[in-house]
Amino acid sequence: MAHASAPDLATQISEYRQAIDALNGRPLVARTLDVGGDKPLPYWPVPQEDNPFLGLRGIRLALTQPDVLETQLRALLMAGTNQPLRIMLPMVKDIAEFRAVKDIYDRLLQELPTSQRATDVQLG
């Protein structure tokens, strides 16, 4: 969230690997990007709402820009090779939102060779 523009895949992989290496084999628990409310980003405009803390944010907002969410999930999977990884999805309202993210996640698992991605992953 400290970037003026959306961090690219290589930047995210590098930053996640640093965090993973510091954990010495313990699981990295990463939360997917949650903007809106009190956390605006210069590269991700959030529409004005009566109550921005309950409206379009968390995973609902991430699904409006699936390329950004996909890049983050891909970076986490690639950075976590041979390491336990826990991916938290913020503000999931219903099973349809979870399934939408799971579809992206499952596609990435198919695209990335097992040797180049995390295999001990919990998503939720």
Rosetta constraint file for C-alpha pairs under 8 A:
AtomPair CA 1 CA 41 HARMONIC 7.00 0.50
AtomPair CA 3 CA 7 HARMONIC 6.65 0.50
AtomPair CA 4 CA 41 HARMONIC 7.79 0.50
AtomPair CA 4 CA 42 HARMONIC 6.04 0.50
AtomPair CA 4 CA 43 HARMONIC 6.64 0.50
AtomPair CA 5 CA 42 HARMONIC 6.97 0.50
AtomPair CA 5 CA 43 HARMONIC 5.27 0.50
AtomPair CA 6 CA 43 HARMONIC 6.38 0.50
AtomPair CA 6 CA 68 HARMONIC 7.74 0.50
AtomPair CA 7 CA 11 HARMONIC 5.94 0.50
AtomPair CA 7 CA 12 HARMONIC 6.35 0.50
AtomPair CA 8 CA 12 HARMONIC 6.35 0.50
AtomPair CA 8 CA 71 HARMONIC 7.55 0.50
AtomPair CA 9 CA 13 HARMONIC 6.12 0.50
AtomPair CA 9 CA 71 HARMONIC 5.99 0.50
AtomPair CA 9 CA 72 HARMONIC 7.36 0.50
AtomPair CA 9 CA 74 HARMONIC 7.71 0.50
AtomPair CA 9 CA 75 HARMONIC 5.87 0.50
AtomPair CA 10 CA 14 HARMONIC 6.16 0.50
AtomPair CA 10 CA 75 HARMONIC 7.59 0.50
AtomPair CA 11 CA 15 HARMONIC 6.26 0.50
AtomPair CA 12 CA 16 HARMONIC 6.02 0.50
AtomPair CA 12 CA 72 HARMONIC 7.08 0.50
AtomPair CA 12 CA 75 HARMONIC 5.77 0.50
AtomPair CA 12 CA 76 HARMONIC 7.75 0.50
AtomPair CA 13 CA 17 HARMONIC 5.98 0.50
AtomPair CA 13 CA 75 HARMONIC 4.81 0.50
AtomPair CA 13 CA 76 HARMONIC 6.64 0.50
AtomPair CA 13 CA 78 HARMONIC 6.73 0.50
AtomPair CA 13 CA 79 HARMONIC 5.14 0.50
AtomPair CA 14 CA 18 HARMONIC 6.36 0.50
AtomPair CA 14 CA 79 HARMONIC 7.33 0.50
AtomPair CA 15 CA 19 HARMONIC 6.53 0.50
AtomPair CA 16 CA 20 HARMONIC 6.10 0.50
AtomPair CA 16 CA 75 HARMONIC 7.55 0.50
AtomPair CA 16 CA 76 HARMONIC 6.56 0.50
AtomPair CA 16 CA 79 HARMONIC 5.95 0.50
AtomPair CA 16 CA 80 HARMONIC 7.82 0.50
AtomPair CA 17 CA 21 HARMONIC 5.91 0.50
AtomPair CA 17 CA 79 HARMONIC 5.13 0.50
AtomPair CA 17 CA 80 HARMONIC 6.97 0.50
AtomPair CA 18 CA 22 HARMONIC 6.28 0.50
AtomPair CA 19 CA 23 HARMONIC 6.62 0.50
AtomPair CA 19 CA 28 HARMONIC 7.48 0.50
AtomPair CA 20 CA 24 HARMONIC 7.20 0.50
AtomPair CA 20 CA 25 HARMONIC 7.56 0.50
AtomPair CA 20 CA 27 HARMONIC 7.68 0.50
AtomPair CA 20 CA 28 HARMONIC 6.00 0.50
AtomPair CA 20 CA 79 HARMONIC 7.78 0.50
AtomPair CA 20 CA 80 HARMONIC 7.03 0.50
AtomPair CA 20 CA 83 HARMONIC 7.61 0.50
AtomPair CA 21 CA 25 HARMONIC 7.55 0.50
AtomPair CA 23 CA 27 HARMONIC 7.17 0.50
AtomPair CA 23 CA 28 HARMONIC 7.18 0.50
AtomPair CA 25 CA 83 HARMONIC 6.23 0.50
AtomPair CA 25 CA 84 HARMONIC 7.24 0.50
AtomPair CA 26 CA 83 HARMONIC 7.72 0.50
AtomPair CA 26 CA 84 HARMONIC 6.82 0.50
AtomPair CA 27 CA 83 HARMONIC 6.83 0.50
AtomPair CA 27 CA 84 HARMONIC 4.55 0.50
AtomPair CA 27 CA 85 HARMONIC 5.19 0.50
AtomPair CA 27 CA 86 HARMONIC 6.67 0.50
AtomPair CA 28 CA 84 HARMONIC 6.60 0.50
AtomPair CA 28 CA 85 HARMONIC 5.03 0.50
AtomPair CA 28 CA 86 HARMONIC 6.01 0.50
AtomPair CA 29 CA 85 HARMONIC 6.19 0.50
AtomPair CA 29 CA 86 HARMONIC 4.58 0.50
AtomPair CA 29 CA 87 HARMONIC 5.90 0.50
AtomPair CA 29 CA 88 HARMONIC 7.13 0.50
AtomPair CA 30 CA 85 HARMONIC 7.72 0.50
AtomPair CA 30 CA 86 HARMONIC 6.18 0.50
AtomPair CA 30 CA 87 HARMONIC 4.99 0.50
AtomPair CA 30 CA 88 HARMONIC 6.00 0.50
AtomPair CA 31 CA 87 HARMONIC 5.74 0.50
AtomPair CA 31 CA 88 HARMONIC 4.48 0.50
AtomPair CA 31 CA 89 HARMONIC 5.99 0.50
AtomPair CA 31 CA 90 HARMONIC 6.83 0.50
AtomPair CA 32 CA 59 HARMONIC 7.78 0.50
AtomPair CA 32 CA 69 HARMONIC 7.39 0.50
AtomPair CA 32 CA 72 HARMONIC 7.21 0.50
AtomPair CA 32 CA 73 HARMONIC 7.81 0.50
AtomPair CA 32 CA 87 HARMONIC 7.04 0.50
AtomPair CA 32 CA 88 HARMONIC 6.28 0.50
AtomPair CA 32 CA 89 HARMONIC 5.69 0.50
AtomPair CA 32 CA 90 HARMONIC 6.82 0.50
AtomPair CA 33 CA 58 HARMONIC 6.97 0.50
AtomPair CA 33 CA 59 HARMONIC 7.88 0.50
AtomPair CA 33 CA 62 HARMONIC 7.07 0.50
AtomPair CA 33 CA 69 HARMONIC 7.48 0.50
AtomPair CA 33 CA 90 HARMONIC 7.97 0.50
AtomPair CA 34 CA 39 HARMONIC 7.69 0.50
AtomPair CA 34 CA 57 HARMONIC 6.42 0.50
AtomPair CA 34 CA 58 HARMONIC 4.39 0.50
AtomPair CA 34 CA 59 HARMONIC 7.01 0.50
AtomPair CA 34 CA 61 HARMONIC 7.80 0.50
AtomPair CA 34 CA 62 HARMONIC 7.43 0.50
AtomPair CA 34 CA 90 HARMONIC 6.54 0.50
AtomPair CA 35 CA 39 HARMONIC 5.06 0.50
AtomPair CA 35 CA 40 HARMONIC 5.73 0.50
AtomPair CA 35 CA 41 HARMONIC 6.89 0.50
AtomPair CA 35 CA 57 HARMONIC 6.08 0.50
AtomPair CA 35 CA 58 HARMONIC 6.36 0.50
AtomPair CA 35 CA 61 HARMONIC 7.59 0.50
AtomPair CA 36 CA 40 HARMONIC 5.27 0.50
AtomPair CA 36 CA 41 HARMONIC 7.98 0.50
AtomPair CA 36 CA 46 HARMONIC 6.08 0.50
AtomPair CA 36 CA 52 HARMONIC 6.62 0.50
AtomPair CA 36 CA 53 HARMONIC 7.26 0.50
AtomPair CA 36 CA 56 HARMONIC 7.37 0.50
AtomPair CA 36 CA 57 HARMONIC 5.39 0.50
AtomPair CA 36 CA 58 HARMONIC 7.60 0.50
AtomPair CA 37 CA 52 HARMONIC 4.73 0.50
AtomPair CA 37 CA 53 HARMONIC 4.72 0.50
AtomPair CA 37 CA 57 HARMONIC 7.29 0.50
AtomPair CA 38 CA 53 HARMONIC 7.67 0.50
AtomPair CA 40 CA 44 HARMONIC 7.40 0.50
AtomPair CA 40 CA 45 HARMONIC 7.46 0.50
AtomPair CA 40 CA 46 HARMONIC 7.22 0.50
AtomPair CA 41 CA 45 HARMONIC 6.92 0.50
AtomPair CA 48 CA 52 HARMONIC 7.12 0.50
AtomPair CA 49 CA 55 HARMONIC 7.01 0.50
AtomPair CA 51 CA 55 HARMONIC 6.35 0.50
AtomPair CA 52 CA 56 HARMONIC 6.90 0.50
AtomPair CA 52 CA 57 HARMONIC 7.55 0.50
AtomPair CA 53 CA 57 HARMONIC 7.34 0.50
AtomPair CA 56 CA 60 HARMONIC 5.80 0.50
AtomPair CA 56 CA 61 HARMONIC 5.33 0.50
AtomPair CA 57 CA 61 HARMONIC 4.54 0.50
AtomPair CA 57 CA 62 HARMONIC 7.35 0.50
AtomPair CA 57 CA 91 HARMONIC 7.26 0.50
AtomPair CA 58 CA 62 HARMONIC 6.33 0.50
AtomPair CA 58 CA 89 HARMONIC 7.52 0.50
AtomPair CA 58 CA 90 HARMONIC 4.99 0.50
AtomPair CA 58 CA 91 HARMONIC 5.01 0.50
AtomPair CA 58 CA 92 HARMONIC 7.23 0.50
AtomPair CA 59 CA 63 HARMONIC 6.06 0.50
AtomPair CA 59 CA 89 HARMONIC 6.30 0.50
AtomPair CA 59 CA 90 HARMONIC 5.72 0.50
AtomPair CA 59 CA 91 HARMONIC 5.97 0.50
AtomPair CA 59 CA 92 HARMONIC 5.94 0.50
AtomPair CA 59 CA 97 HARMONIC 7.25 0.50
AtomPair CA 60 CA 64 HARMONIC 6.89 0.50
AtomPair CA 60 CA 91 HARMONIC 7.59 0.50
AtomPair CA 60 CA 92 HARMONIC 7.26 0.50
AtomPair CA 60 CA 97 HARMONIC 7.08 0.50
AtomPair CA 61 CA 65 HARMONIC 7.28 0.50
AtomPair CA 62 CA 66 HARMONIC 6.22 0.50
AtomPair CA 62 CA 68 HARMONIC 7.30 0.50
AtomPair CA 62 CA 69 HARMONIC 5.91 0.50
AtomPair CA 63 CA 69 HARMONIC 7.15 0.50
AtomPair CA 63 CA 100 HARMONIC 7.86 0.50
AtomPair CA 63 CA 101 HARMONIC 7.69 0.50
AtomPair CA 65 CA 69 HARMONIC 6.81 0.50
AtomPair CA 66 CA 70 HARMONIC 5.85 0.50
AtomPair CA 67 CA 71 HARMONIC 6.10 0.50
AtomPair CA 68 CA 72 HARMONIC 6.36 0.50
AtomPair CA 69 CA 73 HARMONIC 6.22 0.50
AtomPair CA 70 CA 74 HARMONIC 5.95 0.50
AtomPair CA 70 CA 104 HARMONIC 6.69 0.50
AtomPair CA 70 CA 105 HARMONIC 7.70 0.50
AtomPair CA 71 CA 75 HARMONIC 6.03 0.50
AtomPair CA 72 CA 76 HARMONIC 6.19 0.50
AtomPair CA 73 CA 77 HARMONIC 6.19 0.50
AtomPair CA 73 CA 105 HARMONIC 6.97 0.50
AtomPair CA 74 CA 78 HARMONIC 6.07 0.50
AtomPair CA 74 CA 108 HARMONIC 6.67 0.50
AtomPair CA 75 CA 79 HARMONIC 5.88 0.50
AtomPair CA 76 CA 80 HARMONIC 6.00 0.50
AtomPair CA 76 CA 118 HARMONIC 8.00 0.50
AtomPair CA 77 CA 81 HARMONIC 6.93 0.50
AtomPair CA 77 CA 117 HARMONIC 4.94 0.50
AtomPair CA 77 CA 118 HARMONIC 5.00 0.50
AtomPair CA 78 CA 116 HARMONIC 5.98 0.50
AtomPair CA 78 CA 117 HARMONIC 4.45 0.50
AtomPair CA 78 CA 118 HARMONIC 6.41 0.50
AtomPair CA 79 CA 117 HARMONIC 7.05 0.50
AtomPair CA 79 CA 118 HARMONIC 7.40 0.50
AtomPair CA 80 CA 84 HARMONIC 7.01 0.50
AtomPair CA 80 CA 85 HARMONIC 6.53 0.50
AtomPair CA 80 CA 117 HARMONIC 6.22 0.50
AtomPair CA 80 CA 118 HARMONIC 4.69 0.50
AtomPair CA 81 CA 115 HARMONIC 7.31 0.50
AtomPair CA 81 CA 116 HARMONIC 6.11 0.50
AtomPair CA 81 CA 117 HARMONIC 4.64 0.50
AtomPair CA 81 CA 118 HARMONIC 4.20 0.50
AtomPair CA 81 CA 119 HARMONIC 7.18 0.50
AtomPair CA 82 CA 117 HARMONIC 7.53 0.50
AtomPair CA 82 CA 118 HARMONIC 5.68 0.50
AtomPair CA 82 CA 119 HARMONIC 6.84 0.50
AtomPair CA 82 CA 120 HARMONIC 7.57 0.50
AtomPair CA 83 CA 118 HARMONIC 6.26 0.50
AtomPair CA 83 CA 119 HARMONIC 7.73 0.50
AtomPair CA 83 CA 120 HARMONIC 6.77 0.50
AtomPair CA 84 CA 118 HARMONIC 7.15 0.50
AtomPair CA 84 CA 119 HARMONIC 7.56 0.50
AtomPair CA 84 CA 120 HARMONIC 4.89 0.50
AtomPair CA 84 CA 121 HARMONIC 6.09 0.50
AtomPair CA 85 CA 118 HARMONIC 7.11 0.50
AtomPair CA 85 CA 120 HARMONIC 6.14 0.50
AtomPair CA 85 CA 121 HARMONIC 4.76 0.50
AtomPair CA 85 CA 122 HARMONIC 6.51 0.50
AtomPair CA 86 CA 121 HARMONIC 5.61 0.50
AtomPair CA 86 CA 122 HARMONIC 4.79 0.50
AtomPair CA 86 CA 123 HARMONIC 6.14 0.50
AtomPair CA 87 CA 121 HARMONIC 7.40 0.50
AtomPair CA 87 CA 122 HARMONIC 6.13 0.50
AtomPair CA 87 CA 123 HARMONIC 4.87 0.50
AtomPair CA 87 CA 124 HARMONIC 6.37 0.50
AtomPair CA 88 CA 123 HARMONIC 6.20 0.50
AtomPair CA 88 CA 124 HARMONIC 5.20 0.50
AtomPair CA 89 CA 123 HARMONIC 7.52 0.50
AtomPair CA 89 CA 124 HARMONIC 5.66 0.50
AtomPair CA 92 CA 97 HARMONIC 6.29 0.50
AtomPair CA 92 CA 98 HARMONIC 6.62 0.50
AtomPair CA 93 CA 97 HARMONIC 6.77 0.50
AtomPair CA 94 CA 98 HARMONIC 6.76 0.50
AtomPair CA 95 CA 99 HARMONIC 6.02 0.50
AtomPair CA 96 CA 100 HARMONIC 6.17 0.50
AtomPair CA 97 CA 101 HARMONIC 6.52 0.50
AtomPair CA 98 CA 102 HARMONIC 6.05 0.50
AtomPair CA 98 CA 124 HARMONIC 7.74 0.50
AtomPair CA 99 CA 103 HARMONIC 5.99 0.50
AtomPair CA 100 CA 104 HARMONIC 6.71 0.50
AtomPair CA 101 CA 105 HARMONIC 6.18 0.50
AtomPair CA 102 CA 106 HARMONIC 5.88 0.50
AtomPair CA 103 CA 107 HARMONIC 6.18 0.50
AtomPair CA 104 CA 108 HARMONIC 6.33 0.50
AtomPair CA 105 CA 109 HARMONIC 6.34 0.50
AtomPair CA 106 CA 110 HARMONIC 6.43 0.50
AtomPair CA 107 CA 111 HARMONIC 6.26 0.50
AtomPair CA 108 CA 112 HARMONIC 5.99 0.50
AtomPair CA 109 CA 113 HARMONIC 7.61 0.50
AtomPair CA 109 CA 114 HARMONIC 7.81 0.50
AtomPair CA 112 CA 116 HARMONIC 6.42 0.50
AtomPair CA 112 CA 117 HARMONIC 6.50 0.50
AtomPair CA 113 CA 117 HARMONIC 6.73 0.50
AtomPair CA 114 CA 118 HARMONIC 7.41 0.50
AtomPair CA 114 CA 119 HARMONIC 7.03 0.50
